[in-house]
Amino acid sequence: MYYRLWDAYWRSYRINSEVAIQIALQQVPGQVIKVELDYENGILVYEIDIRTPSGIYEVHVNAVTGQILKIEIDDDWI
């Protein structure tokens, strides 16, 4: 029961993946190849992998505020 309440809370008080993708693409234009919702340091975060001509970037977007937390080149894809 507690899990359901918590899940409903996060569904109500976060941006959806489409909004997160648009925010990420404004900073790193390219092709989105993966979107994940995860916890990072106690914060709900969208991790969005974007393919560009110069490589694959991972953009972390705060799922509640829409703020970009981190942009890094993803060496795992190279």
Backbone as XML, in Angstrom:
<?xml version="1.0"?>
<chain id="A" units="angstrom">
  <residue number="1" name="MET">
    <atom name="N" x="0.822" y="-1.202" z="0.000"/>
    <atom name="CA" x="0.000" y="0.000" z="0.000"/>
    <atom name="C" x="0.865" y="1.265" z="0.000"/>
  </residue>
  <residue number="2" name="TYR">
    <atom name="N" x="1.892" y="1.272" z="0.855"/>
    <atom name="CA" x="2.765" y="2.437" z="0.937"/>
    <atom name="C" x="3.419" y="2.702" z="-0.410"/>
  </residue>
  <residue number="3" name="TYR">
    <atom name="N" x="3.848" y="1.637" z="-1.087"/>
    <atom name="CA" x="4.484" y="1.802" z="-2.402"/>
    <atom name="C" x="3.533" y="2.479" z="-3.386"/>
  </residue>
  <residue number="4" name="ARG">
    <atom name="N" x="2.275" y="2.071" z="-3.387"/>
    <atom name="CA" x="1.295" y="2.667" z="-4.309"/>
    <atom name="C" x="1.135" y="4.169" z="-4.063"/>
  </residue>
  <residue number="5" name="LEU">
    <atom name="N" x="1.094" y="4.544" z="-2.802"/>
    <atom name="CA" x="0.971" y="5.972" z="-2.482"/>
    <atom name="C" x="2.195" y="6.733" z="-2.969"/>
  </residue>
  <residue number="6" name="TRP">
    <atom name="N" x="3.365" y="6.181" z="-2.737"/>
    <atom name="CA" x="4.615" y="6.818" z="-3.149"/>
    <atom name="C" x="4.672" y="6.925" z="-4.672"/>
  </residue>
  <residue number="7" name="ASP">
    <atom name="N" x="4.293" y="5.843" z="-5.367"/>
    <atom name="CA" x="4.293" y="5.825" z="-6.829"/>
    <atom name="C" x="3.325" y="6.882" z="-7.373"/>
  </residue>
  <residue number="8" name="ALA">
    <atom name="N" x="2.161" y="6.985" z="-6.787"/>
    <atom name="CA" x="1.178" y="7.983" z="-7.218"/>
    <atom name="C" x="1.710" y="9.398" z="-6.982"/>
  </residue>
  <residue number="9" name="TYR">
    <atom name="N" x="2.426" y="9.587" z="-5.882"/>
    <atom name="CA" x="3.013" y="10.893" z="-5.591"/>
    <atom name="C" x="3.981" y="11.296" z="-6.697"/>
  </residue>
  <residue number="10" name="TRP">
    <atom name="N" x="4.885" y="10.389" z="-7.062"/>
    <atom name="CA" x="5.885" y="10.730" z="-8.083"/>
    <atom name="C" x="5.249" y="10.921" z="-9.450"/>
  </residue>
  <residue number="11" name="ARG">
    <atom name="N" x="4.207" y="10.177" z="-9.749"/>
    <atom name="CA" x="3.534" y="10.354" z="-11.034"/>
    <atom name="C" x="2.874" y="11.733" z="-11.108"/>
  </residue>
  <residue number="12" name="SER">
    <atom name="N" x="2.421" y="12.242" z="-9.991"/>
    <atom name="CA" x="1.721" y="13.524" z="-9.954"/>
    <atom name="C" x="2.667" y="14.719" z="-9.942"/>
  </residue>
  <residue number="13" name="TYR">
    <atom name="N" x="3.830" y="14.550" z="-9.343"/>
    <atom name="CA" x="4.702" y="15.698" z="-9.099"/>
    <atom name="C" x="6.011" y="15.619" z="-9.867"/>
  </residue>
  <residue number="14" name="ARG">
    <atom name="N" x="5.977" y="15.094" z="-11.085"/>
    <atom name="CA" x="7.181" y="15.108" z="-11.906"/>
    <atom name="C" x="6.825" y="15.444" z="-13.342"/>
  </residue>
  <residue number="15" name="ILE">
    <atom name="N" x="7.833" y="15.916" z="-14.063"/>
    <atom name="CA" x="7.633" y="16.172" z="-15.484"/>
    <atom name="C" x="7.590" y="14.816" z="-16.196"/>
  </residue>
  <residue number="16" name="ASN">
    <atom name="N" x="6.956" y="14.759" z="-17.348"/>
    <atom name="CA" x="6.927" y="13.482" z="-18.062"/>
    <atom name="C" x="8.170" y="13.355" z="-18.940"/>
  </residue>
  <residue number="17" name="SER">
    <atom name="N" x="8.370" y="12.175" z="-19.484"/>
    <atom name="CA" x="9.595" y="11.904" z="-20.242"/>
    <atom name="C" x="9.698" y="12.773" z="-21.491"/>
  </residue>
  <residue number="18" name="GLU">
    <atom name="N" x="8.567" y="13.087" z="-22.126"/>
    <atom name="CA" x="8.607" y="13.921" z="-23.332"/>
    <atom name="C" x="9.143" y="15.321" z="-23.025"/>
  </residue>
  <residue number="19" name="VAL">
    <atom name="N" x="8.733" y="15.870" z="-21.905"/>
    <atom name="CA" x="9.228" y="17.196" z="-21.502"/>
    <atom name="C" x="10.724" y="17.109" z="-21.196"/>
  </residue>
  <residue number="20" name="ALA">
    <atom name="N" x="11.133" y="16.062" z="-20.490"/>
    <atom name="CA" x="12.549" y="15.884" z="-20.159"/>
    <atom name="C" x="13.393" y="15.758" z="-21.428"/>
  </residue>
  <residue number="21" name="ILE">
    <atom name="N" x="12.890" y="15.032" z="-22.410"/>
    <atom name="CA" x="13.604" y="14.864" z="-23.681"/>
    <atom name="C" x="13.767" y="16.212" z="-24.380"/>
  </residue>
  <residue number="22" name="GLN">
    <atom name="N" x="12.717" y="17.018" z="-24.420"/>
    <atom name="CA" x="12.801" y="18.329" z="-25.062"/>
    <atom name="C" x="13.823" y="19.226" z="-24.363"/>
  </residue>
  <residue number="23" name="ILE">
    <atom name="N" x="13.859" y="19.170" z="-23.047"/>
    <atom name="CA" x="14.831" y="19.959" z="-22.282"/>
    <atom name="C" x="16.245" y="19.507" z="-22.635"/>
  </residue>
  <residue number="24" name="ALA">
    <atom name="N" x="16.462" y="18.188" z="-22.680"/>
    <atom name="CA" x="17.785" y="17.651" z="-22.992"/>
    <atom name="C" x="18.218" y="18.015" z="-24.410"/>
  </residue>
  <residue number="25" name="LEU">
    <atom name="N" x="17.291" y="17.914" z="-25.361"/>
    <atom name="CA" x="17.626" y="18.204" z="-26.757"/>
    <atom name="C" x="17.946" y="19.680" z="-26.995"/>
  </residue>
  <residue number="26" name="GLN">
    <atom name="N" x="17.444" y="20.568" z="-26.139"/>
    <atom name="CA" x="17.788" y="21.986" z="-26.258"/>
    <atom name="C" x="19.277" y="22.200" z="-25.972"/>
  </residue>
  <residue number="27" name="GLN">
    <atom name="N" x="19.839" y="21.374" z="-25.098"/>
    <atom name="CA" x="21.250" y="21.501" z="-24.745"/>
    <atom name="C" x="22.158" y="20.647" z="-25.622"/>
  </residue>
  <residue number="28" name="VAL">
    <atom name="N" x="21.667" y="19.456" z="-26.008"/>
    <atom name="CA" x="22.451" y="18.523" z="-26.818"/>
    <atom name="C" x="21.573" y="18.035" z="-27.969"/>
  </residue>
  <residue number="29" name="PRO">
    <atom name="N" x="21.584" y="18.751" z="-29.098"/>
    <atom name="CA" x="20.768" y="18.322" z="-30.239"/>
    <atom name="C" x="21.293" y="16.998" z="-30.800"/>
  </residue>
  <residue number="30" name="GLY">
    <atom name="N" x="20.377" y="16.106" z="-31.129"/>
    <atom name="CA" x="20.765" y="14.813" z="-31.684"/>
    <atom name="C" x="19.598" y="13.848" z="-31.663"/>
  </residue>
  <residue number="31" name="GLN">
    <atom name="N" x="19.932" y="12.562" z="-31.714"/>
    <atom name="CA" x="18.920" y="11.502" z="-31.725"/>
    <atom name="C" x="18.880" y="10.830" z="-30.354"/>
  </residue>
  <residue number="32" name="VAL">
    <atom name="N" x="17.720" y="10.828" z="-29.728"/>
    <atom name="CA" x="17.558" y="10.174" z="-28.430"/>
    <atom name="C" x="17.565" y="8.663" z="-28.659"/>
  </residue>
  <residue number="33" name="ILE">
    <atom name="N" x="18.434" y="7.969" z="-27.930"/>
    <atom name="CA" x="18.524" y="6.515" z="-28.086"/>
    <atom name="C" x="18.103" y="5.757" z="-26.833"/>
  </residue>
  <residue number="34" name="LYS">
    <atom name="N" x="18.027" y="6.457" z="-25.687"/>
    <atom name="CA" x="17.586" y="5.772" z="-24.469"/>
    <atom name="C" x="17.121" y="6.802" z="-23.442"/>
  </residue>
  <residue number="35" name="VAL">
    <atom name="N" x="16.046" y="6.457" z="-22.725"/>
    <atom name="CA" x="15.549" y="7.295" z="-21.632"/>
    <atom name="C" x="15.292" y="6.381" z="-20.442"/>
  </residue>
  <residue number="36" name="GLU">
    <atom name="N" x="15.841" y="6.760" z="-19.284"/>
    <atom name="CA" x="15.660" y="5.982" z="-18.060"/>
    <atom name="C" x="15.271" y="6.911" z="-16.928"/>
  </residue>
  <residue number="37" name="LEU">
    <atom name="N" x="14.421" y="6.440" z="-16.042"/>
    <atom name="CA" x="14.068" y="7.185" z="-14.838"/>
    <atom name="C" x="14.750" y="6.487" z="-13.676"/>
  </residue>
  <residue number="38" name="ASP">
    <atom name="N" x="15.554" y="7.223" z="-12.903"/>
    <atom name="CA" x="16.371" y="6.609" z="-11.858"/>
    <atom name="C" x="16.536" y="7.585" z="-10.696"/>
  </residue>
  <residue number="39" name="TYR">
    <atom name="N" x="17.004" y="7.051" z="-9.566"/>
    <atom name="CA" x="17.360" y="7.898" z="-8.428"/>
    <atom name="C" x="18.850" y="8.156" z="-8.458"/>
  </residue>
  <residue number="40" name="GLU">
    <atom name="N" x="19.238" y="9.395" z="-8.213"/>
    <atom name="CA" x="20.644" y="9.762" z="-8.155"/>
    <atom name="C" x="20.810" y="10.718" z="-6.983"/>
  </residue>
  <residue number="41" name="ASN">
    <atom name="N" x="21.536" y="10.280" z="-5.986"/>
    <atom name="CA" x="21.744" y="11.077" z="-4.768"/>
    <atom name="C" x="20.411" y="11.510" z="-4.147"/>
  </residue>
  <residue number="42" name="GLY">
    <atom name="N" x="19.432" y="10.610" z="-4.143"/>
    <atom name="CA" x="18.141" y="10.893" z="-3.539"/>
    <atom name="C" x="17.201" y="11.727" z="-4.391"/>
  </residue>
  <residue number="43" name="ILE">
    <atom name="N" x="17.577" y="11.998" z="-5.635"/>
    <atom name="CA" x="16.757" y="12.814" z="-6.536"/>
    <atom name="C" x="16.283" y="11.938" z="-7.693"/>
  </residue>
  <residue number="44" name="LEU">
    <atom name="N" x="15.014" y="12.078" z="-8.060"/>
    <atom name="CA" x="14.475" y="11.368" z="-9.211"/>
    <atom name="C" x="14.971" y="12.073" z="-10.478"/>
  </residue>
  <residue number="45" name="VAL">
    <atom name="N" x="15.644" y="11.303" z="-11.357"/>
    <atom name="CA" x="16.342" y="11.878" z="-12.504"/>
    <atom name="C" x="16.023" y="11.089" z="-13.772"/>
  </residue>
  <residue number="46" name="TYR">
    <atom name="N" x="15.794" y="11.821" z="-14.864"/>
    <atom name="CA" x="15.749" y="11.195" z="-16.183"/>
    <atom name="C" x="17.176" y="11.174" z="-16.714"/>
  </residue>
  <residue number="47" name="GLU">
    <atom name="N" x="17.631" y="9.993" z="-17.130"/>
    <atom name="CA" x="18.926" y="9.863" z="-17.789"/>
    <atom name="C" x="18.630" y="9.642" z="-19.269"/>
  </residue>
  <residue number="48" name="ILE">
    <atom name="N" x="19.035" y="10.595" z="-20.096"/>
    <atom name="CA" x="18.691" y="10.577" z="-21.513"/>
    <atom name="C" x="19.980" y="10.477" z="-22.323"/>
  </residue>
  <residue number="49" name="ASP">
    <atom name="N" x="20.100" y="9.396" z="-23.103"/>
    <atom name="CA" x="21.255" y="9.214" z="-23.977"/>
    <atom name="C" x="20.915" y="9.763" z="-25.355"/>
  </residue>
  <residue number="50" name="ILE">
    <atom name="N" x="21.808" y="10.625" z="-25.858"/>
    <atom name="CA" x="21.592" y="11.288" z="-27.145"/>
    <atom name="C" x="22.807" y="11.053" z="-28.038"/>
  </residue>
  <residue number="51" name="ARG">
    <atom name="N" x="22.552" y="10.547" z="-29.247"/>
    <atom name="CA" x="23.616" y="10.343" z="-30.226"/>
    <atom name="C" x="23.796" y="11.633" z="-31.028"/>
  </residue>
  <residue number="52" name="THR">
    <atom name="N" x="25.050" y="12.096" z="-31.105"/>
    <atom name="CA" x="25.402" y="13.266" z="-31.906"/>
    <atom name="C" x="26.546" y="12.869" z="-32.841"/>
  </residue>
  <residue number="53" name="PRO">
    <atom name="N" x="26.871" y="13.713" z="-33.814"/>
    <atom name="CA" x="28.013" y="13.399" z="-34.685"/>
    <atom name="C" x="29.334" y="13.258" z="-33.915"/>
  </residue>
  <residue number="54" name="SER">
    <atom name="N" x="29.431" y="13.907" z="-32.759"/>
    <atom name="CA" x="30.684" y="13.847" z="-31.986"/>
    <atom name="C" x="30.677" y="12.778" z="-30.894"/>
  </residue>
  <residue number="55" name="GLY">
    <atom name="N" x="29.586" y="12.000" z="-30.773"/>
    <atom name="CA" x="29.545" y="10.932" z="-29.773"/>
    <atom name="C" x="28.203" y="10.847" z="-29.077"/>
  </residue>
  <residue number="56" name="ILE">
    <atom name="N" x="28.145" y="9.968" z="-28.094"/>
    <atom name="CA" x="26.932" y="9.760" z="-27.307"/>
    <atom name="C" x="27.053" y="10.558" z="-26.009"/>
  </residue>
  <residue number="57" name="TYR">
    <atom name="N" x="26.035" y="11.344" z="-25.726"/>
    <atom name="CA" x="26.014" y="12.132" z="-24.489"/>
    <atom name="C" x="24.911" y="11.627" z="-23.580"/>
  </residue>
  <residue number="58" name="GLU">
    <atom name="N" x="25.172" y="11.671" z="-22.274"/>
    <atom name="CA" x="24.156" y="11.334" z="-21.282"/>
    <atom name="C" x="23.786" y="12.626" z="-20.570"/>
  </residue>
  <residue number="59" name="VAL">
    <atom name="N" x="22.513" y="12.980" z="-20.668"/>
    <atom name="CA" x="22.010" y="14.211" z="-20.047"/>
    <atom name="C" x="21.120" y="13.807" z="-18.880"/>
  </residue>
  <residue number="60" name="HIS">
    <atom name="N" x="21.399" y="14.342" z="-17.697"/>
    <atom name="CA" x="20.610" y="14.061" z="-16.503"/>
    <atom name="C" x="19.704" y="15.257" z="-16.231"/>
  </residue>
  <residue number="61" name="VAL">
    <atom name="N" x="18.386" y="14.998" z="-16.202"/>
    <atom name="CA" x="17.386" y="16.050" z="-15.993"/>
    <atom name="C" x="16.612" y="15.735" z="-14.714"/>
  </residue>
  <residue number="62" name="ASN">
    <atom name="N" x="16.553" y="16.698" z="-13.806"/>
    <atom name="CA" x="15.768" y="16.538" z="-12.578"/>
    <atom name="C" x="14.314" y="16.300" z="-12.968"/>
  </residue>
  <residue number="63" name="ALA">
    <atom name="N" x="13.740" y="15.175" z="-12.516"/>
    <atom name="CA" x="12.396" y="14.779" z="-12.935"/>
    <atom name="C" x="11.294" y="15.605" z="-12.268"/>
  </residue>
  <residue number="64" name="VAL">
    <atom name="N" x="11.650" y="16.388" z="-11.264"/>
    <atom name="CA" x="10.656" y="17.215" z="-10.592"/>
    <atom name="C" x="10.698" y="18.650" z="-11.120"/>
  </residue>
  <residue number="65" name="THR">
    <atom name="N" x="11.909" y="19.200" z="-11.254"/>
    <atom name="CA" x="12.042" y="20.610" z="-11.631"/>
    <atom name="C" x="12.331" y="20.831" z="-13.116"/>
  </residue>
  <residue number="66" name="GLY">
    <atom name="N" x="12.855" y="19.802" z="-13.799"/>
    <atom name="CA" x="13.237" y="19.962" z="-15.196"/>
    <atom name="C" x="14.626" y="20.563" z="-15.376"/>
  </residue>
  <residue number="67" name="GLN">
    <atom name="N" x="15.335" y="20.783" z="-14.285"/>
    <atom name="CA" x="16.682" y="21.354" z="-14.342"/>
    <atom name="C" x="17.686" y="20.311" z="-14.847"/>
  </residue>
  <residue number="68" name="ILE">
    <atom name="N" x="18.587" y="20.730" z="-15.715"/>
    <atom name="CA" x="19.663" y="19.845" z="-16.162"/>
    <atom name="C" x="20.700" y="19.774" z="-15.053"/>
  </residue>
  <residue number="69" name="LEU">
    <atom name="N" x="20.991" y="18.556" z="-14.620"/>
    <atom name="CA" x="21.929" y="18.351" z="-13.523"/>
    <atom name="C" x="23.337" y="18.062" z="-14.023"/>
  </residue>
  <residue number="70" name="LYS">
    <atom name="N" x="23.419" y="17.372" z="-15.177"/>
    <atom name="CA" x="24.739" y="16.960" z="-15.649"/>
    <atom name="C" x="24.648" y="16.593" z="-17.121"/>
  </residue>
  <residue number="71" name="ILE">
    <atom name="N" x="25.695" y="16.903" z="-17.861"/>
    <atom name="CA" x="25.845" y="16.457" z="-19.251"/>
    <atom name="C" x="27.246" y="15.876" z="-19.353"/>
  </residue>
  <residue number="72" name="GLU">
    <atom name="N" x="27.322" y="14.623" z="-19.829"/>
    <atom name="CA" x="28.644" y="14.013" z="-19.956"/>
    <atom name="C" x="28.691" y="13.120" z="-21.186"/>
  </residue>
  <residue number="73" name="ILE">
    <atom name="N" x="29.900" y="12.950" z="-21.707"/>
    <atom name="CA" x="30.086" y="12.023" z="-22.823"/>
    <atom name="C" x="30.018" y="10.620" z="-22.236"/>
  </residue>
  <residue number="74" name="ASP">
    <atom name="N" x="29.310" y="9.729" z="-22.902"/>
    <atom name="CA" x="29.127" y="8.362" z="-22.402"/>
    <atom name="C" x="30.153" y="7.456" z="-23.065"/>
  </residue>
  <residue number="75" name="ASP">
    <atom name="N" x="31.230" y="7.149" z="-22.344"/>
    <atom name="CA" x="32.319" y="6.336" z="-22.879"/>
    <atom name="C" x="31.916" y="4.881" z="-23.129"/>
  </residue>
  <residue number="76" name="ASP">
    <atom name="N" x="30.844" y="4.418" z="-22.510"/>
    <atom name="CA" x="30.421" y="3.034" z="-22.673"/>
    <atom name="C" x="29.998" y="2.728" z="-24.107"/>
  </residue>
  <residue number="77" name="TRP">
    <atom name="N" x="29.603" y="3.748" z="-24.845"/>
    <atom name="CA" x="29.091" y="3.545" z="-26.212"/>
    <atom name="C" x="30.205" y="3.581" z="-27.251"/>
  </residue>
  <residue number="78" name="ILE">
    <atom name="N" x="31.378" y="4.022" z="-26.855"/>
    <atom name="CA" x="32.481" y="4.201" z="-27.812"/>
    <atom name="C" x="33.146" y="2.864" z="-28.117"/>
  </residue>
</chain>
